[in-house]
């Protein structure tokens, strides 16, 4: 297997500037924009959440809104051809599961650099992805 370029790269996004910088890096490593799978993971809403109880929010609508927002952002950045995927669940698990499902060769993602108590309470998506992934993971350091 050749090191570069890659034909299937997963780029997780949380709509942060760092995640779109990871997309730019991935585009440099890919065979083309169609090789990029931009993935956003939405949390599963609790059954007792007000929007769920009042039936004003449902998963298909949340998924549709997230996809539309990603496509709009990609259009602004002039990245046609990038594939947009929205899933529900734990980000670390969903990123690695999706990468395995499509046979991704690489995951490119930022590290937001949470430390101390915040990292202990929230956990690190990048760290979990590295531990669970069956393919290579490129974690980009955040700008200081």
C-alpha positions in Angstrom: 0.0 0.0 0.0 1.3 3.4 -0.9 1.7 6.1 1.7 0.1 8.8 -0.3 -2.3 9.7 -1.8 -5.2 8.1 0.1 -8.5 7.1 -1.5 -10.7 7.2 1.6 -10.1 9.6 4.5 -12.5 10.4 7.3 -12.4 13.9 8.8 -14.5 14.4 11.9 -15.9 17.8 12.3 -17.5 19.7 15.2 -17.8 22.9 13.0 -14.7 24.3 14.7 -12.0 26.2 12.8 -9.5 23.4 13.8 -11.7 20.7 12.2 -11.9 22.6 8.9 -8.1 23.0 9.0 -7.9 19.2 9.4 -10.1 19.1 6.2 -7.5 21.2 4.4 -4.7 18.8 5.4 -6.8 15.8 4.4 -7.4 17.3 1.0 -3.6 17.5 0.5 -3.3 13.8 1.4 -6.2 12.6 -0.7 -6.6 11.5 -4.3 -9.3 14.2 -4.6 -12.2 15.8 -2.8 -14.4 12.8 -3.4 -12.0 10.7 -1.2 -12.9 12.8 1.8 -15.7 11.8 4.2 -16.5 14.8 6.4 -18.2 13.3 9.5 -20.2 15.1 12.2 -21.5 13.1 15.2 -24.6 14.4 17.0 -25.3 13.4 20.6 -28.4 11.2 21.1 -31.0 13.2 22.9 -32.3 12.0 26.3 -35.9 10.8 26.2 -36.7 13.3 28.9 -35.3 16.3 26.9 -38.0 19.0 26.4 -37.7 18.9 22.6 -38.2 15.1 22.6 -41.1 15.2 25.1 -42.9 18.0 23.2 -42.1 16.3 19.8 -40.5 19.5 18.4 -37.2 17.9 17.7 -36.6 14.6 16.0 -33.4 12.8 14.8 -34.2 13.1 11.0 -34.6 16.8 11.3 -31.4 17.2 13.4 -29.5 15.1 10.8 -30.9 17.1 7.9 -30.0 20.5 9.6 -26.5 19.3 10.3 -26.0 18.1 6.7 -27.3 21.3 5.3 -25.0 23.4 7.6 -22.0 21.3 6.5 -22.8 21.5 2.8 -23.2 25.3 3.1 -19.8 25.5 4.9 -18.2 23.4 2.2 -19.7 25.6 -0.5 -18.3 28.7 1.2 -14.9 27.0 1.3 -15.2 25.9 -2.3 -14.7 22.2 -1.6 -17.0 20.5 -4.0 -17.1 16.7 -4.0 -16.4 16.2 -0.3 -18.9 13.6 1.1 -21.0 14.7 4.1 -22.0 12.2 6.7 -24.0 12.8 10.0 -24.3 10.1 12.6 -25.6 9.8 16.2 -23.8 8.5 19.3 -20.5 8.7 21.0 -18.0 10.6 18.8 -15.0 8.4 19.3 -16.9 5.2 18.7 -18.9 6.6 15.7 -15.7 8.0 14.0 -13.9 4.6 14.2 -17.0 2.6 13.3 -17.6 4.7 10.2 -14.0 4.5 9.2 -14.0 0.8 9.5 -17.4 0.5 7.6 -16.1 2.4 4.5 -12.6 0.9 4.7 -10.9 4.2 5.4 -7.1 4.4 5.1 -6.7 7.4 7.3 -8.6 9.6 9.9 -7.4 13.2 10.1 -8.6 15.2 13.1 -7.6 18.0 15.4 -6.7 17.8 19.0 -8.4 20.6 20.9 -5.9 20.2 23.7 -8.2 20.0 26.7 -6.1 19.3 29.9 -6.7 18.7 33.5 -10.1 18.5 35.0 -11.9 19.3 31.8 -10.2 16.4 30.0 -10.9 14.1 32.9 -14.6 14.9 33.0 -15.2 15.1 29.2 -12.6 12.8 27.8 -10.6 13.2 24.6 -12.3 12.3 21.4 -8.9 12.2 19.6 -7.5 9.9 22.3 -10.5 7.6 22.1 -10.3 7.6 18.3 -6.6 6.7 18.3 -7.3 3.8 20.7 -10.3 2.4 18.8 -9.3 2.9 15.2 -8.2 0.1 12.9 -6.6 2.5 10.4 -4.0 5.2 10.8 -5.0 8.4 12.6 -3.3 11.7 12.1 -4.0 14.0 15.0 -3.1 17.7 14.3 -2.0 19.9 17.2 -4.0 23.0 17.8 -2.4 26.4 17.2 -1.2 27.9 20.5 
